[in-house]
C-alpha cells in the first residue's frame, strides 16, 4: 500500500505525534467518539488505516511537519 500522507493527514498525525506508531493510532482512536464532523472522521479513519499498513520502522522514518 502507498503510505504517503496528504497534507491534511500529516497535520493530523502531528497533532497526535507520540513515541510510537501504535501510540498515535491509540490516541487518534481515543478521539474518534468526540468527532462530530464527518470529514474529520473520514480523515482519521484513513490515517489509522495507513498507519496500520506501515511498519514501526517506516513510521520512525517519516518526516512529519505541520503545514500552515
C-alpha positions as CSV (number, residue, x, y, z in Angstrom):
1,X,0.0,0.0,0.0
2,X,1.1,3.5,-0.7
3,X,1.7,5.1,2.7
4,X,2.3,8.6,1.6
5,X,0.2,11.0,3.6
6,X,-1.6,14.0,2.3
7,X,-1.0,17.4,3.9
8,X,-4.2,17.0,6.0
9,X,-3.2,13.5,7.1
10,X,0.3,14.7,8.1
11,X,-1.2,17.5,10.1
12,X,-3.5,15.1,11.9
13,X,-0.5,12.8,12.8
14,X,1.4,15.8,14.0
15,X,-1.4,16.7,16.4
16,X,-1.2,13.2,17.9
17,X,2.5,12.5,17.5
18,X,3.7,10.2,20.1
19,X,6.6,7.9,21.0
20,X,5.4,5.2,18.6
21,X,3.1,4.4,15.7
22,X,0.9,2.3,17.9
23,X,0.6,5.2,20.4
24,X,-0.5,7.6,17.6
25,X,-3.1,5.0,16.4
26,X,-4.4,4.6,20.0
27,X,-4.6,8.4,20.6
28,X,-6.5,9.0,17.3
29,X,-8.9,6.1,18.1
30,X,-9.5,7.6,21.5
31,X,-10.5,10.9,20.0
32,X,-13.0,9.3,17.5
33,X,-16.1,9.3,19.8
34,X,-15.7,13.1,20.2
35,X,-15.6,13.9,16.5
36,X,-18.8,15.2,15.1
37,X,-17.5,16.3,11.7
38,X,-17.9,13.5,9.1
39,X,-14.9,14.8,7.2
40,X,-12.7,14.5,10.3
41,X,-14.0,11.1,11.0
42,X,-13.2,10.0,7.4
43,X,-9.7,11.6,7.6
44,X,-9.0,9.9,10.9
45,X,-10.1,6.6,9.6
46,X,-7.8,6.9,6.5
47,X,-4.8,7.9,8.7
48,X,-5.4,5.0,11.1
49,X,-5.6,2.6,8.1
50,X,-2.4,3.9,6.6
51,X,-0.6,3.7,10.0
52,X,-1.7,0.1,10.5
53,X,-0.3,-0.7,7.0
54,X,3.2,0.5,7.7
55,X,5.9,-0.8,10.0
56,X,7.3,0.9,13.0
57,X,10.5,1.4,11.1
58,X,8.7,3.2,8.3
59,X,6.8,5.4,10.8
60,X,10.1,6.3,12.5
61,X,11.5,7.4,9.1
62,X,8.6,9.8,8.4
63,X,9.5,13.4,8.3
64,X,6.3,15.0,9.5
65,X,5.9,18.7,9.7
66,X,2.7,20.7,10.2
67,X,1.6,22.8,7.2
68,X,0.1,26.1,7.9
